[in-house]
Each structure stands twice: as C-alpha cells, then as structure tokens.
Amino acid sequence: MTRYVDGGDIDLDEEVVLDSNGNRVTEARAQEMAEHALRAVRGRPSLTRTGHHSPRVSFRLPDTALARAERVAKQEGKTVSALAREALERYLAERPGA
C-alpha cells in the first residue's frame, strides 16, 4: 500500500513536483487537474437550467430495438440517450395538451 504524506501548501511554480509519469506539475497544470476532477464528480450539465438537476428516466426495451437505436445514434453522431430524448420530445409535440 502506498503511503502519502501531506506536504502542506507549496508554490508549484517554485518547487519541482512530478506526476506519476515524470511530468512537472505547475500551478496552471494543478488547476487544470482540479477542474477536470470536479467535472467528473459533478456529472453532466442540467438539460433545463444551471443548478437544477435534470430528472432521469429509464425503461426497458427488446435487444433488437436497442441494437437499432445504437446503430442510428452512431450514424447520427449522438448517444442513445439523446436519440431517445429527441424521439420522446417529438412524440409529445405531436399530441396537443400532452
């Protein structure tokens, strides 16, 4: 097991710190790494408005329908989720009062 020691605050532009690949970590690079980590933790942006959690919908479908959806999504350069979202929005738009 690797043990880590907290070295306290340092100026990465003054002190030489290397990452696991031997590359120098500067203040700018540390900021980029921190922003990347935060994006991964926060997840995808809201579909409706900033600071609002978009509801999630899941459903089951036959293997053949999923395979077709994956093919179409790939051809159109989008995800299956985007394809399903567009299809549902189109379906609802065709029904007044829905």
MDTraj code that builds the backbone (N, CA, C; nanometers):
import mdtraj as md
import numpy as np

residues = "MET THR ARG TYR VAL ASP GLY GLY ASP ILE ASP LEU ASP GLU GLU VAL VAL LEU ASP SER ASN GLY ASN ARG VAL THR GLU ALA ARG ALA GLN GLU MET ALA GLU HIS ALA LEU ARG ALA VAL ARG GLY ARG PRO SER LEU THR ARG THR GLY HIS HIS SER PRO ARG VAL SER PHE ARG LEU PRO ASP THR ALA LEU ALA ARG ALA GLU ARG VAL ALA LYS GLN GLU GLY LYS THR VAL SER ALA LEU ALA ARG GLU ALA LEU GLU ARG TYR LEU ALA GLU ARG PRO GLY ALA".split()
xyz = np.array([
    [0.0848, -0.1179, 0.0000],
    [0.0000, 0.0000, 0.0000],
    [0.0893, 0.1242, 0.0000],
    [0.0561, 0.2198, -0.0882],
    [0.1324, 0.3434, -0.0969],
    [0.0896, 0.4375, 0.0141],
    [0.1862, 0.4973, 0.0781],
    [0.1560, 0.5952, 0.1839],
    [0.1810, 0.7341, 0.1285],
    [0.0902, 0.8235, 0.1563],
    [0.1029, 0.9616, 0.1121],
    [0.1242, 1.0502, 0.2334],
    [0.2073, 1.1505, 0.2142],
    [0.2353, 1.2456, 0.3210],
    [0.1918, 1.3826, 0.2725],
    [0.1111, 1.4509, 0.3534],
    [0.0679, 1.5859, 0.3199],
    [0.1861, 1.6798, 0.3375],
    [0.2291, 1.7379, 0.2274],
    [0.3433, 1.8282, 0.2316],
    [0.3045, 1.9719, 0.2595],
    [0.1770, 1.9968, 0.2847],
    [0.1316, 2.1336, 0.3100],
    [0.1208, 2.2109, 0.1795],
    [0.1019, 2.3407, 0.1913],
    [0.0903, 2.4252, 0.0730],
    [0.2284, 2.4571, 0.0177],
    [0.2399, 2.4443, -0.1147],
    [0.3658, 2.4806, -0.1803],
    [0.3341, 2.5580, -0.3067],
    [0.4300, 2.6308, -0.3559],
    [0.4176, 2.7032, -0.4821],
    [0.4729, 2.6118, -0.5905],
    [0.3849, 2.5557, -0.6706],
    [0.4268, 2.4597, -0.7722],
    [0.5100, 2.5226, -0.8836],
    [0.5097, 2.6536, -0.8935],
    [0.5955, 2.7193, -0.9919],
    [0.7368, 2.7382, -0.9373],
    [0.7525, 2.7242, -0.8055],
    [0.8838, 2.7346, -0.7412],
    [0.9419, 2.5967, -0.7119],
    [0.8594, 2.5110, -0.6517],
    [0.9032, 2.3763, -0.6157],
    [0.8855, 2.2828, -0.7347],
    [0.9741, 2.1889, -0.7499],
    [0.9621, 2.0901, -0.8573],
    [0.8869, 1.9691, -0.8038],
    [0.7676, 1.9467, -0.8622],
    [0.6852, 1.8315, -0.8267],
    [0.6541, 1.7591, -0.9564],
    [0.6734, 1.6274, -0.9559],
    [0.6496, 1.5467, -1.0753],
    [0.5285, 1.4569, -1.0561],
    [0.4546, 1.4367, -1.1648],
    [0.3422, 1.3437, -1.1569],
    [0.3932, 1.2013, -1.1760],
    [0.3032, 1.1051, -1.1793],
    [0.3434, 0.9646, -1.1874],
    [0.4121, 0.9298, -1.3186],
    [0.3984, 1.0165, -1.4199],
    [0.4657, 0.9944, -1.5485],
    [0.5970, 1.0716, -1.5586],
    [0.6325, 1.1405, -1.4521],
    [0.7566, 1.2169, -1.4521],
    [0.7442, 1.3567, -1.5103],
    [0.6218, 1.4017, -1.5369],
    [0.5993, 1.5359, -1.5910],
    [0.5875, 1.6366, -1.4770],
    [0.6407, 1.7553, -1.4997],
    [0.6354, 1.8608, -1.3983],
    [0.4933, 1.9108, -1.3789],
    [0.4530, 1.9267, -1.2548],
    [0.3221, 1.9815, -1.2203],
    [0.3419, 2.1268, -1.1794],
    [0.2842, 2.2177, -1.2596],
    [0.2906, 2.3611, -1.2294],
    [0.1577, 2.4029, -1.1671],
    [0.1499, 2.5270, -1.1225],
    [0.0245, 2.5786, -1.0674],
    [-0.0867, 2.5697, -1.1725],
    [-0.0559, 2.6057, -1.2976],
    [-0.1561, 2.6014, -1.4042],
    [-0.2017, 2.4579, -1.4292],
    [-0.1079, 2.3644, -1.4326],
    [-0.1426, 2.2240, -1.4560],
    [-0.2246, 2.1689, -1.3384],
    [-0.1914, 2.2074, -1.2165],
    [-0.2672, 2.1628, -1.0998],
    [-0.4108, 2.2155, -1.1068],
    [-0.4274, 2.3380, -1.1527],
    [-0.5612, 2.3960, -1.1682],
    [-0.6413, 2.3175, -1.2714],
    [-0.5784, 2.2832, -1.3853],
    [-0.6451, 2.2042, -1.4885],
    [-0.6878, 2.0679, -1.4326],
    [-0.5987, 2.0055, -1.3566],
    [-0.6282, 1.8748, -1.2987],
    [-0.7455, 1.8836, -1.2010],
    [-0.7480, 1.9895, -1.1217],
    [-0.8565, 2.0075, -1.0245],
    [-0.9895, 2.0299, -1.0962],
    [-0.9905, 2.1114, -1.2016],
    [-1.1131, 2.1374, -1.2770],
    [-1.1635, 2.0096, -1.3432],
    [-1.0719, 1.9305, -1.3980],
    [-1.1098, 1.8031, -1.4609],
    [-1.1742, 1.7102, -1.3578],
    [-1.1147, 1.7024, -1.2392],
    [-1.1692, 1.6171, -1.1336],
    [-1.3077, 1.6644, -1.0905],
    [-1.3275, 1.7944, -1.0789],
    [-1.4584, 1.8471, -1.0396],
    [-1.5641, 1.8191, -1.1448],
    [-1.5285, 1.8312, -1.2725],
    [-1.6249, 1.7998, -1.3788],
    [-1.6683, 1.6543, -1.3690],
    [-1.5752, 1.5655, -1.3414],
    [-1.6062, 1.4222, -1.3315],
    [-1.6986, 1.3947, -1.2142],
    [-1.6802, 1.4648, -1.1044],
    [-1.7615, 1.4430, -0.9844],
    [-1.8996, 1.5040, -1.0007],
    [-1.9072, 1.6175, -1.0636],
    [-2.0349, 1.6882, -1.0763],
    [-2.1275, 1.6242, -1.1780],
    [-2.0745, 1.5508, -1.2724],
    [-2.1576, 1.4863, -1.3735],
    [-2.1933, 1.5797, -1.4875],
    [-2.2924, 1.5411, -1.5619],
    [-2.3320, 1.6173, -1.6805],
    [-2.4111, 1.7425, -1.6421],
    [-2.4047, 1.8442, -1.7288],
    [-2.4805, 1.9663, -1.7002],
    [-2.6314, 1.9428, -1.7131],
    [-2.7077, 2.0249, -1.6459],
    [-2.8535, 2.0165, -1.6484],
    [-2.9056, 2.0423, -1.7895],
    [-3.0121, 1.9754, -1.8255],
    [-3.0757, 1.9979, -1.9556],
    [-3.1726, 2.1150, -1.9503],
    [-3.2079, 2.1598, -1.8299],
    [-3.3077, 2.2654, -1.8175],
    [-3.2493, 2.3997, -1.7771],
    [-3.1766, 2.4032, -1.6656],
    [-3.1171, 2.5299, -1.6226],
    [-3.0025, 2.5021, -1.5252],
    [-2.9137, 2.5975, -1.5160],
    [-2.7980, 2.5853, -1.4290],
    [-2.8401, 2.5650, -1.2840],
    [-2.7740, 2.4744, -1.2173],
    [-2.8016, 2.4494, -1.0775],
    [-2.9239, 2.3638, -1.0517],
    [-2.9840, 2.3125, -1.1561],
    [-3.1041, 2.2299, -1.1429],
    [-3.0736, 2.0897, -1.1913],
    [-3.1143, 1.9901, -1.1152],
    [-3.0922, 1.8504, -1.1519],
    [-3.1970, 1.8077, -1.2543],
    [-3.1512, 1.7578, -1.3708],
    [-3.2449, 1.7073, -1.4708],
    [-3.2971, 1.5712, -1.4268],
    [-3.4289, 1.5510, -1.4294],
    [-3.4839, 1.4209, -1.3921],
    [-3.4314, 1.3110, -1.4851],
    [-3.4223, 1.1924, -1.4334],
    [-3.3723, 1.0793, -1.5103],
    [-3.4871, 0.9816, -1.5345],
    [-3.4963, 0.9303, -1.6557],
    [-3.5988, 0.8330, -1.6928],
    [-3.5282, 0.7102, -1.7477],
    [-3.5710, 0.5937, -1.7048],
    [-3.5148, 0.4711, -1.7617],
    [-3.6285, 0.3777, -1.7978],
    [-3.6064, 0.2954, -1.8986],
    [-3.7070, 0.1988, -1.9394],
    [-3.6394, 0.0808, -2.0069],
    [-3.7116, -0.0269, -2.0151],
    [-3.6610, -0.1487, -2.0780],
    [-3.7143, -0.1581, -2.2200],
    [-3.6359, -0.2227, -2.3067],
    [-3.6814, -0.2478, -2.4418],
    [-3.6125, -0.3733, -2.4937],
    [-3.6663, -0.4312, -2.5989],
    [-3.6074, -0.5537, -2.6532],
    [-3.4652, -0.5292, -2.7061],
    [-3.3849, -0.6353, -2.7060],
    [-3.2471, -0.6268, -2.7563],
    [-3.2417, -0.5704, -2.8977],
    [-3.3364, -0.6135, -2.9804],
    [-3.3350, -0.5690, -3.1209],
    [-3.3569, -0.4185, -3.1313],
    [-3.4460, -0.3637, -3.0488],
    [-3.4708, -0.2189, -3.0517],
    [-3.3474, -0.1428, -3.0040],
    [-3.2812, -0.1944, -2.9012],
    [-3.1597, -0.1289, -2.8535],
    [-3.0512, -0.1325, -2.9608],
    [-3.0348, -0.2446, -3.0263],
    [-2.9338, -0.2555, -3.1323],
    [-2.9624, -0.1559, -3.2439],
    [-3.0888, -0.1433, -3.2830],
    [-3.1254, -0.0459, -3.3871],
    [-3.0977, 0.0966, -3.3402],
    [-3.1341, 0.1254, -3.2150],
    [-3.1112, 0.2597, -3.1605],
    [-2.9616, 0.2914, -3.1563],
    [-2.8803, 0.1956, -3.1174],
    [-2.7349, 0.2176, -3.1137],
    [-2.6791, 0.2444, -3.2528],
    [-2.7294, 0.1700, -3.3539],
    [-2.6836, 0.1926, -3.4922],
    [-2.7204, 0.3322, -3.5404],
    [-2.8457, 0.3709, -3.5186],
    [-2.8921, 0.5028, -3.5641],
    [-2.8177, 0.6134, -3.4907],
    [-2.8020, 0.5993, -3.3603],
    [-2.7313, 0.7014, -3.2822],
    [-2.5885, 0.7172, -3.3320],
    [-2.5213, 0.6056, -3.3594],
    [-2.3840, 0.6118, -3.4094],
    [-2.3787, 0.6809, -3.5449],
    [-2.4720, 0.6471, -3.6332],
    [-2.4773, 0.7096, -3.7658],
    [-2.4990, 0.8611, -3.7560],
    [-2.5774, 0.9019, -3.6577],
    [-2.6094, 1.0438, -3.6416],
    [-2.5127, 1.1163, -3.5485],
    [-2.4143, 1.0432, -3.4954],
    [-2.3143, 1.1056, -3.4090],
    [-2.3691, 1.1528, -3.2757],
    [-2.4610, 1.0753, -3.2184],
    [-2.5173, 1.1116, -3.0886],
    [-2.5282, 0.9883, -3.0012],
    [-2.5673, 1.0081, -2.8785],
    [-2.5836, 0.8968, -2.7855],
    [-2.7246, 0.8394, -2.7989],
    [-2.7422, 0.7189, -2.7483],
    [-2.8756, 0.6589, -2.7456],
    [-2.9676, 0.7446, -2.6586],
    [-2.9141, 0.8006, -2.5498],
    [-2.9954, 0.8875, -2.4643],
    [-3.0467, 1.0087, -2.5408],
    [-2.9597, 1.0712, -2.6195],
    [-3.0014, 1.1881, -2.6983],
    [-3.1067, 1.1481, -2.8003],
    [-3.0873, 1.0328, -2.8642],
    [-3.1832, 0.9838, -2.9621],
    [-3.3190, 0.9595, -2.8962],
    [-3.3200, 0.8936, -2.7809],
    [-3.4448, 0.8650, -2.7092],
    [-3.5120, 0.9938, -2.6635],
    [-3.4320, 1.0886, -2.6140],
    [-3.4872, 1.2165, -2.5684],
    [-3.5551, 1.2894, -2.6846],
    [-3.4887, 1.2933, -2.8000],
    [-3.5463, 1.3596, -2.9181],
    [-3.6751, 1.2899, -2.9625],
    [-3.6742, 1.1562, -2.9608],
    [-3.7927, 1.0814, -3.0037],
    [-3.9106, 1.1086, -2.9112],
    [-3.8863, 1.1088, -2.7803],
    [-3.9942, 1.1346, -2.6852],
    [-4.0457, 1.2781, -2.6986],
    [-3.9557, 1.3742, -2.7145],
    [-3.9978, 1.5136, -2.7310],
    [-4.0819, 1.5298, -2.8584],
    [-4.0412, 1.4634, -2.9682],
    [-4.1165, 1.4692, -3.0934],
    [-4.2551, 1.4056, -3.0755],
    [-4.2591, 1.2916, -3.0072],
    [-4.3861, 1.2224, -2.9813],
    [-4.4811, 1.3121, -2.9025],
    [-4.4302, 1.3744, -2.7978],
    [-4.5139, 1.4611, -2.7147],
    [-4.5581, 1.5866, -2.7893],
    [-4.4742, 1.6391, -2.8768],
    [-4.5077, 1.7592, -2.9527],
    [-4.6240, 1.7332, -3.0488],
    [-4.6396, 1.6101, -3.0911],
    [-4.7473, 1.5741, -3.1842],
    [-4.8822, 1.5568, -3.1131],
    [-4.8839, 1.5639, -2.9824],
    [-5.0058, 1.5441, -2.9061],
    [-5.0410, 1.6714, -2.8305],
    [-5.1339, 1.7511, -2.8842],
    [-5.1732, 1.8737, -2.8154],
    [-5.2266, 1.8444, -2.6758],
    [-5.1874, 1.9264, -2.5821],
    [-5.2331, 1.9114, -2.4446],
    [-5.1537, 1.8094, -2.3648],
    [-5.0579, 1.7459, -2.4273],
    [-4.9768, 1.6466, -2.3538],
    [-4.8670, 1.7138, -2.2769],
])
top = md.Topology()
chain = top.add_chain()
for i, resn in enumerate(residues, 1):
    res = top.add_residue(resn, chain, resSeq=i)
    for name in ("N", "CA", "C"):
        top.add_atom(name, md.element.get_by_symbol(name[0]), res)
traj = md.Trajectory(xyz[None], top)
